[in-house]
Amino acid sequence: MKRGRQRARFQPLRRAVGLPVWADIFIRIGATLGLVMIVVLVHWADRGGLVDAHDGEVSFLDVVYFTMISITTTGFGDIAPVSDRARLVEAVIVTPIRLAVIYIFVGTAYKFMIKRSWEKWRMARIQERLEDHIVVIGFGVSGSEAVAELIERGTDPQDMVVIDPSAERLTKAEALGCNVLEGDASRDDTLQAVRIAKARTVLVSAGRDDTSILIVLTVRHLAPRVPITAVVRADDNEILARQAGADNVINPVRFTGLLLAGSAAGKHISEYLADLASVTGRVQLIERLVQPGEVGKPLSALSSGGKGMRIYRGNRAIGFWEEDANSLQDGDIIVEILPSLNGDQAAVQT
């Protein structure tokens, strides 16, 4: 993996300035020339208060020359204001214009040189330190909701990297504090730029099943051990997504159908399922490793005080009603229901 190539591709998104770069430069040049012309006209109108040490006569060319050395604060001394009015004009009119011109030049240098160099250096440092981060590929409806939910659950936005080909979508992700990269996530260099092999997990929601599956294949090729969750909408593509390397496959259409079916069985079932899925509800589902002090105890006696629902032991899923749930083992993964602090606070306020 070539570090120089990574740095070139990992660029922060430029917030929309409303103008292309060339237009911004021309506006600055035009403003500078306009201010210079104002000073030339002021000096020409008050040329009687100037003296030329060379030939004693102040021509229009001398005025232009004096204006340029005056604005640039060069000051050779061959032409100088001698009358009180000329000196007052220099102090009251020319000096503010001189400061404005200097500000334009310094601002231009900062924006187009210093700031960009600083941003490239800063993002290169961020890229080098990327580790145990969450990579969100696709910032459409599902991706943006996932990022918002992760932030609600306490994930630092700086620990997330959003990849999307749309600059408009990335602007919204950047506003949330996330690191962003505009590019094609099915390409190796794009994923290598965000150190995909060092990621904690990868969430793929590209909007199209074929694109999502291709991205999963690419991620799995570069990061064999990183967990991948992918969103697909067609039932027959779920198998393909898993074969491509996705650890979890979510079908929003199927999940919507489950909510609809649940609502038919009882009006509160779909509400409770949605409550479980969001951290903003009164309860939430938590997946975690068994704690050392819980080994040997039943699933119903968790140290967290939560309601144990399922144990994942190797390739087995053990329900709370099964005999094996009476004794937790080292390495077990527990799925439990815990009360949500946000939900309890909201309920109290209501």
C-alpha positions, 0 to 999 in steps of 0.5 A, a space after each residue: 500500500 503506497 502511502 503517497 497515493 493514499 494521501 493524494 486521495 484522502 481529501 477533505 470535502 470542500 464546503 460549497 463556496 457558490 463559485 468556482 475557483 477561477 471565478 473567485 480569483 477573478 473577483 479578488 483581482 477585480 476588487 484589487 484593481 478597482 481599489 487601485 484605480 480609486 487611489 490613482 484617481 484620488 492622487 491625480 485629483 490631488 496631484 498639486 499636493 505631490 512633489 517629484 524630486 526628479 523633475 518637479 512635475 507630476 504626470 499621470 504616469 508619476 501618479 500611477 507609479 506613486 500609487 503602486 509604491 504607496 499601496 505596496 508600502 515600498 516608498 522610494 521617496 522620489 515622490 511624496 505628499 507635501 501639502 497638508 491636504 495631500 497628507 490627510 488624503 494619504 492618512 484617511 483615504 489611501 491607508 484604508 485602501 492599502 490595508 484592504 488590498 493587503 487583506 485581499 492578497 493575504 486572504 487569497 494566499 491563505 485560502 488557495 495556498 496555506 489553508 489547502 496545504 494545511 488541510 492536506 497535511 491535517 487529513 494525512 495525519 488523520 488518515 495515518 491514525 485511522 484505526 478501530 473506526 467505522 466505515 459507512 459506505 453510502 450516505 443515502 437514507 439508510 446510511 444517514 440514519 445509521 450514522 445518526 443512530 450511532 451518534 445517538 448511541 455515543 459513537 464519536 463522529 470523528 471515529 466514522 468515515 463516510 464514503 459516497 460519490 455525491 458531494 452533496 451527501 458528504 456535505 451533510 455527513 461532514 456537518 455531523 463531524 464525520 470524516 468523509 471521502 468522495 469516491 467509488 468504494 468498489 475501487 481498492 485505492 478508495 478503500 485503502 485510503 481509509 485504512 479499511 483493514 484497520 476498521 472496526 466494522 463496515 456498513 454498506 448501503 450503496 442504494 443498489 444491490 449489485 453495487 453493494 455486493 461488489 463493494 462487499 467483495 472488494 472490502 472482504 478482499 482487502 479486509 478479511 477479518 473486518 465485520 461487514 453489514 450490507 443492505 440489500 432489497 431483493 430476497 435472492 440477493 441476500 445469499 449473494 451478499 453473504 457469499 460475497 463476505 457480508 457477516 450481516 445482511 439486512 433487508 429493509 423490505 423484509 423488516 418492514 413486512 415483519 413490522 406490518 405482520 406484527 401490527 396485524 397480530 397486535 397493535 403494540 408489537 411493531 411499536 416495541 420492535 421499533 423501540 428495540 431497534 433505536 437507542 432513543 426508545 425506552 429499551 434497546 438490544 445490546 450485544 456483548 461478550 460474557 463477563 468473567 463474573 457471569 461465567 457459570 451463571 444462567 442467562 437470567 442472572 446477568 450482572 448488567 441487570 438486563 434481560 438475556 434473550 439469546 446466547 451465540 456459542 460458536 455457530 449455535 444460537 441458544 434461546 433463553 428457554 433452552 437448557 444450555 442457557 442455564 450456564 454461560 461459558 467463556 467466549 459466549 456472545 450475549 444478546 440482552 435487553 436493557 432500559 435506555 436512559 434516553 427513553 426513561 428520561 423521555 418517559 419521565 418528561 412526558 
